[in-house]
């Protein structure tokens, strides 16, 4: 089974290579070369706004946790975690944020940072599922999606959040793992981390605010892809993008690729094809978006990591 897990990320790469072999790369090159630079510039403007909102949504959680971090530092950490998330399946590398937040907590324990990352990841996924459900209802005649399964998954996620937010409930569920899998040498450290994890947890009533911020973040992400699509002459209303892209994102976050490479392109080509968009245009749009939203923030993130290591 371990060998299969190692092969999972290769699936996306294999899909990407398959698309490259079966698509007209000359046409793709022409699409990218002739992209309208005005819309590309607009995509960069939206990128900056997206990164600010992306930072703010977990920075606000940190404020409620009494993590005293300046927003400028939070923004830098967000760029660094963008890099680690970009190069790992399902953006799992973003958990490095917990380590960076440690220095801004009073007890220097990683627990609060782990909670910050976990609740942000959960709400990020929950808001994505919500968008899939909402727009699947709107386009249920066009998009053949197992809506009932997704709705049940959404409800299970909600129940899981309320269980997770309660310290005593979590302690009950984790007791078995604590005694069976954590050696006595590390049990005290685990207990301190667990207590720190649940220290200054935001009230449940604030979860809706964090949820809305995650929705706004996704809308900005898809707004960037929309203006990239306009630069390539894809004449679809934004609402169609909102029907397609959340599904593509859910496919992309499966841990079978690096940064969704291959799985995302395959899903988007199939979904945009339902609305008559050519594969070369969809592939070009995905590549430009990957460069603007993925590569550029990651390059800045690498620079910040190197600067921090030198310091």
N, C-alpha and C positions, 0 to 999 in steps of 0.2 A: 504493500500500500504506500509506503514511504517513497518508493521509486516512482509511482504514479503521480504523487503530489509534486515531485520535482519536475515532471513533464508537463504539468498543467499550464504554466506560463508560456510554454512553447506553442500551445494550440493557437493562441492569438497571432503569434509571429508567423505560423504556418498559413493561417487565414490571410494575413497581410500579403505574404509572398504569392499566394494563390490569386488574390485580386490583382496584384502587379502583373502577373503572367497573362491574365485574362482581360485586362483593360488596355485601351489604346493610350499608351503613355505620351505619345506625341500630342494627342488631344488634351490630356491632362496638363502638359507643359504649356500648351497654347492658352488654356483657361486661366492658369495662374499668371502667365505673362501679361494677359490682357485684362486682368482684374482692375476694376475701377478704384484708383488710389484714394479717392475721397472717402469711400466706404471703409477701406482698409484703415485709414486714419481714424475714422469714427470708431472702428473696432478697438483701436488702441486707447481711445478716450474711455470707452466703456470698460476696458480692461482695468484701468486705474480705479474707476468707480467700484467695479466688482471686487477688487482686492481690498479696498477700504471697507466695503460692506462685509466681505468675507472675514476680515479681521475683527470688525466691530461685533459680529454676532457671538464670537467666543470671548472677546474682550469684556463684553457686558456680563457674561457668566462669571468671568474672573473677578469683576467688580463686586458681584453679589457674594463671591467666595472670600472676599477680603484679601485678594491677591493684589498687592500694590505694584502694578507695572504701568509705566508710561505708555500711552497709545503708540508712540513712535517705536518703542522697543517691541511692542506687540506686533506692529506692522512688519518689522524686520523678522521676527520669529515666524510670522505667517509666510513670508517669502522663503525662509529656510525650510519650513515644513512642506511648502509647495514642491521644493526640489526633491526631498525625501519621498514625498507621496508620488511624484512623477515617475520615479525609477523603481517603484515597488508595486506588486499586484494589489488591486483594490485600494491603492493609496495608503496601505498599512504603515508605511514609513512615517506618515504624519504624526504617529504616536511620539516621535521625538520631541514634540511640543511640550509634553509632560516634563521632560528633563530640563528644558530651557526655562519652564515656569518655576521650577524648584527654587531657583535663586531669589525669587520674588515672594516666597512664602516665609512666614515667621519661623517655622520649624525646620525649613530646608528639607522637608519630606516630599517625595514624589507623588504622594497620594492625591493632593488637590489637583495637580496637573493631570493626573490620570483621569480624575472625575471630569475635568474640563474637556479633555479630548473625547472621552467616552460619551458624555451627554451631547456634545456637539455632533459627533458622528451619528448617534442614534437619531437626533432630530433632523439632521441632514438627510438621512435615509428615509425617515418618516415623511418629510415634506416632499421628497421625490416620489414616493409611493402615492401620496395624495394627488400629485399632479397627474400621475399615470391614470389613477382612478377617475379623476374629474374629466380629463380630456378623452378617456376611453368611452365615457358615457356620451360625450358630445359627438364622437366619431365612431360609435359602435357599429354602424353599418359598413364602414370602410376598414376599420382595424379589427382583425379577428384576434381578440385577446381574452384569455381566461379570467374574466373580470371577477367572478365569484371567488376564485382562489386568491387574487390580489387583495380583495376586500377583507377576506379572512386573515390574510397576512398582515394587513394594516391594523386590524382589531387586535391581533396577537401582539403586535408591536406596542400598541397603546397600553395593553394590560402589562406587558413586560416593563414598560417605563415606570408605571405606578408601583410595581413590585420593586424595581431597581432603586427608585427614589427613597424607599423606606429602609433605613439602616437595619432594623431588626429583621425584616423580611429577607434581606440579602444575607444577613448573618446566618439565618436558618438554612438557606439554600447552599451556602458556601461552607458550612460546618464540616460536611463530609470530606470535601477536598482539603480543608485545613488540616484535619487529623490524618488523612490517608496519604497525601502527596507532599506535604510540607514537613521537612525534617525538624526536629526539636530545636536544632541550632538556629533555624530561620523563623521559627514561629513567632518570636517576640517582634522581629522586624516586620513580619507580615501583619501582625496585630496593629502595630503603630501606623503602618501604611493604610490599613483598612480604616482606622479611626480618623486619620488625616483625610482620606478619601471622602468621608462623610461629614467633615467639619465645614460649617457654613454653607451647607447645600442650599441653593435657591429654593424659595417656596414654590409649590406646584403651580400656583396661579401665574407665576412668571413664565412658565413653560410655553404658554400660548404666544407671548411676545417673542421668545426665542424661535418658536416655530415660524412665525410670520417673517422674521428676519431671514430665516433659511429659505423661505419661499421667494423673497426678494432677491436673495443671492442667486438662486437658480434662474430666475427671470432675467437677471443680468447676464448670466452665462449663456443663456439661449438667445439673448438679444445680440450678443457678440457674433454668434453663429449666423443669426438672421442677417445682420449687415454684411457679413462675409458672403452670404448667399446672394444678397443684392449686388455686391461687387462683381459677381460671376453671372449676373443676369437671371438668377432663379426667381421667377415671378410667382411666389406663393405668399399668401397672407401670413402674418406672424402667428395667427392662431393655429395654422397647420404645423408650423414648427413646434408649437407647444404640445401638439398631439403626438408628434413623432419623436422629438428629442429626449423626453424623459424615458421613453422605452429604450431608446438607444443607449442612454446613460446607464440604465439598470443592467443592460447586457454588458456594457463596458466595465462595470465595477465587479463583475464576476472574476474570481481569482485565477483566470486562465490566460492572462496576458499581462504585459507591462504597460501601464497607463492606458489600458483598453485598446492597444494597438491591434488592428486586425478585426477583433470582435465588434468594435464600434463601427468601423467602415462597412463591414458586411451587413450589420443591422441597418445602418442608415441607407445604404444603397437599396436594400430590399424595401424599406418603409417609404422612402422618397419616391421609389419607383411606382408605388401605388398611386401617386399623384402626378405621374408622367414626367418626373425629373430624370434626366440622363445620368447614368452611372459616373461618367467622367466628371460632370459638374459636382456631384455629391462627393466623390473622392477628392477632388481639388479643394472643395470647401472644408472637408475634414482635415486635410493636410495643412491648409493655411491656419485653421483654428488651432491645430496641434502646435504649430510654431508660435502663434501669438499668445495663447492661453497656457501652454505647457512649457515650451522651450525657453521663451524669454524670461518669465518669472523664475524658472529654475536656474538660468545662468546668473541672474542677480542673487539668487539664494546661495549658489556655490561661492560667489564672491564674498558674501556675508559670512559664510562658514569659514572660509580661508582667513578673512580678516579677524574673526573671533578667535581662531586657533593661534594666529600670530600674537594676538594680544594676551 
